[in-house]
């Protein structure tokens, strides 16, 4: 299944705003935030797998 999903205009704008904010962060803070984003992505993936598995 080849699905190409991009970002909405609003998401692109938010991404640009975050990019500007991130450039002001120090390295340890940036690393901590990156790890938290990855953790949340894994939780989201697990949640989607459970939803698909249970047919909800």
Secondary structure, DSSP 8 states (H G I E B T S, - for coil): --------HHHHHHHHHHHHHHTTS-HHHHHHHHHHHHHHHHHHHHHHHHHHHHT-
